[in-house]
Amino acid sequence: MAPLFETGKTYTFYFSREHGDTSITGQVVSYDPPLAKIETEGLTRIINCSSAYFVEAVARLEDEDREGAAPAE
């Protein structure tokens, strides 16, 4: 079976909590079920994908990943 998250791909992870929903977008560095290690905004984060607060993860399209990149000259 293929891994749930593709290393090097950017995902937005969604969580639901008592005080509101939140999300984190980052590039997957590694995935060792149920933990996903991502890099975002200069930070390395570990996400427990088996947590009751974890709702879903959405892979970003390659075009979306390049939106923040400087235009080619």
C-alpha positions as CSV (number, residue, x, y, z in Angstrom):
1,M,0.0,0.0,0.0
2,A,1.3,3.5,-0.9
3,P,2.2,5.9,1.9
4,L,-0.6,8.3,3.0
5,F,1.6,11.4,2.5
6,E,4.1,11.9,-0.3
7,T,7.5,13.2,0.9
8,G,8.3,16.6,-0.7
9,K,4.6,17.4,-1.4
10,T,2.8,20.3,0.3
11,Y,-0.4,19.6,2.2
12,T,-2.8,21.7,4.3
13,F,-3.7,19.8,7.5
14,Y,-7.0,20.7,9.1
15,F,-7.9,20.3,12.8
16,S,-11.1,20.8,14.8
17,R,-11.0,21.9,18.4
18,E,-13.4,23.0,21.1
19,H,-12.6,26.7,20.5
20,G,-12.6,26.6,16.7
21,D,-10.9,25.0,13.6
22,T,-7.4,25.6,12.5
23,S,-5.1,24.6,9.7
24,I,-1.3,24.3,9.0
25,T,0.2,24.2,5.6
26,G,3.7,22.7,5.1
27,Q,5.9,20.4,3.1
28,V,6.1,16.8,4.2
29,V,9.7,15.9,5.2
30,S,8.8,12.3,6.4
31,Y,5.9,10.2,7.3
32,D,6.1,7.4,9.8
33,P,2.5,6.4,10.6
34,P,0.7,8.0,12.4
35,L,3.3,10.9,12.6
36,A,3.9,13.4,9.7
37,K,6.9,15.6,10.0
38,I,6.4,18.9,8.0
39,E,8.3,22.1,7.5
40,T,6.4,25.3,7.5
41,E,7.5,29.0,7.9
42,G,11.0,28.0,9.1
43,L,9.6,25.5,11.7
44,T,9.6,21.7,11.8
45,R,6.4,20.4,13.1
46,I,5.2,16.8,14.0
47,I,1.5,16.1,13.3
48,N,-0.2,13.1,14.9
49,C,-2.6,12.0,12.2
50,S,-4.4,9.6,14.5
51,S,-5.4,12.4,16.9
52,A,-9.1,13.0,17.4
53,Y,-8.5,16.6,16.5
54,F,-7.1,15.7,13.0
55,V,-9.8,16.2,10.4
56,E,-8.2,15.9,7.0
57,A,-5.2,16.8,4.8
58,V,-5.4,18.3,1.4
59,A,-2.5,18.1,-1.1
60,R,-1.8,21.4,-2.8
61,L,-1.6,21.4,-6.6
62,E,1.9,21.9,-8.0
63,D,0.7,25.3,-9.5
64,E,-0.3,26.4,-6.0
65,D,3.2,25.4,-4.7
66,R,4.8,27.7,-7.2
67,E,2.6,30.7,-6.6
68,G,4.9,32.1,-3.9
69,A,8.0,31.6,-6.1
70,A,9.7,34.5,-7.9
71,P,8.7,34.8,-11.6
72,A,11.2,33.4,-14.1
73,E,13.3,36.0,-15.9
